[in-house]
Amino acid sequence: MAQTRNVAVLVGSLRKDSLNRKLALALAAMAPEGLRLQIVEIGALPLYNADDEANPSPAVTTFKQQIKPADALLFITPEYNRSVPGVLKNAIDHASRPYGQSVLSGKPGAVITLSPGAIGGFGANHHLRQSLVFLDVPVLQQPEAYIGGAGELFDQLGAIKKPDTQAFLQKFLGAFAGWIERNAAPAA
């Protein structure tokens, strides 16, 4: 049996009833054998300020310590103004700084955007991919995941109730598992 790969999941929404958080939890429950998805919280991070790099807050230190041992990264986010929410960008800035000390570099990644709208966060997905290329995060190319109609996606328990979306997400997770194996650092 292959080793278990730990995936740090960053959710770009802080809302209590976030549809993106529901998706992250649903994906963790349906992850294939060998993938362990765990949400890394970003809501307590202060606004990024380079002046604080030498003496980061406990929230920043904890955040980086949770990301560093992960084998891979999964970003699940809504779209705000055709881009990623500021809270997610802030988390990425903390994780990637100071320059040369990024805890993201080299980790295979994937992006899922989820929106109540029809285009499923297309703008945020591509904008996030731009940043990840610069940060040396090799991002899964196919299948791309833009999920619209999010308001009708979950049942009362948070499970995905649309069989076609569930099948697509199983395919996505399988492709991501393969991507991780091809791109992750060898086990220590």
N, C-alpha and C positions, 0 to 999 in steps of 0.2 A: 504494500500500500504506500502511496506517495505521502510525503510529509504534509501536515496541515499548514496552510498558508494563512497568516493573519492579515486581515484587510482592515485598515483604518478607514472608517466611513465619516466623511465630513458632510453634514447636512446644512444647506444654506438658508435655512429658515429657523427662526427662534420661536415662532408662534406655538402656543401651548397645543393646539389641535392641528399642527402642521401636517399637510398632506405629504410633504417630502419626508418627514420623520416617520409617518405611517409606512411609506414605501420602504424606507431603510429597515424598519423592523420586520416588514413582510419579507424582504429580501434575505435578511439574516435567518429567518425561519425556514426559507426554502433553498438556502445555499447548498450546493452540491457537497458531497463528502470531500474533505480536503480544503474547504474554504471556511474560515471563521470570520464573520463580519461583525465589527464592533464600532459603535458610534463613539467618536471622540468629540466631546462637547466644545463649542467655540463661543458660547454666550458670555462667559465671564472674562474673556480677553479684553484688556484695555485697548484703546485706539493705538495703533502702531506709531511709535515715535523713536527714531534712530537714536535719540539721546538716551534712551533707556536700555539700549542693547548691552551695555557693560554690566548693568544691574537689573536684569529682568524681574518682573513681578512673579510671585509664586504661581499665578494662573498661567503665565507664559511658560515658565519652567515645566510645570506639570503637563501642559499641552504638548510641548516638544518631546517630553519623556514618553508620552503615549504614542506619538507618531514615529519616533526614531526606530523602535524595534519592529514596526510593521513591515510586512513583506510587500504590501501593495496599498494603493489608495483608491477609494471610490468616492466620487463627488456626486451628491444628489442635491439638486438645487432648483428653486423656482427661477423665474426670470423677472427682474425688476428693471424697467426702462431699457430693454434690449441688452441687458448685461447681467452680471451676477450681483446678488445682494451685497451691500457694503460689508456686512458682517463676515461673509465668506472671503471676500478680498482681504479684509483685515487679518483673518486667520492665516491665509496664504502668505501675506507679508511677514507675519510673525514667524511662521514655519521656515521661511526661506532666508531669513536674515539672522545675523549679519552675513554679508556677502561671503561666500565660500564656506559657510557653515549650515547650509540648508539641510533640514531633516527630510526633505522631499526628494532630493536629487537621486536619480537612478531607480526610483521605485516605479514599477509599472502602475498605470492608473487607468481609470475608466470614468466616464461622465454620463450621468442620467439627468435629464431635465424633465420636470413634471409641472404641468400647469393646467388650470381649469380651461384655458383657452384651447383653440383648435391646433395651433402650431407647436404646442408642447415645449415652449422655451427654447426654440431654435437659436435665437440670438444669444442667449446666455450660454448655451452649450458651446457655440463656436468661439465666443469671447473667452470663455474659460480655457478652451483648448489652446488659444494663442498664448496665454500666460504659462500654461503647463509646458509647452514646447520650450520656452525660454528657461524654465526651471528644471530642465532635464528630466521630465517625467514622461516616459514613453506611454502615449495614450492609445488605448484600444481603438482601432479605426472602424471595424465592422463587427457586429452590427452597431449602428448609431442608435441612440435611445432618446427620442423626443416623445414624451407621453402626454397627450392632451386628454381633455375630459376627466381630469383628476377628481372632480367633485363627485363623479359617479363610479369611481374605481373600487372603493372599499366597502366591505360589509360593516355591520355594527361592531364587529370584533377587530376590525383593522385588516382583515384578510382581503386579498385581491379577489373580487367577485366576477371579473370578466375573464372567461377561459382563454380567449385569444391573447389578451395582455399577459396573463399568467404564463402561457406557453412561450410568448416572446421573451419574457423576463427569464424563464428557465434557459432558453437558448442564449440569451445575453450572458447569464452567469456562467454557462458552460464555456462560451467563447472567452470570457474574462479569465476563467481558471486556466485555460490553455495559454492565454496571453501572459499571465503571471509566470507560468512554468517556463515559457520561452525567454522571459525578460528579467525575472527576479535574480537577485544575487544568490549564489549557491548557499545552501544551509551551512551554518557554522559547525 
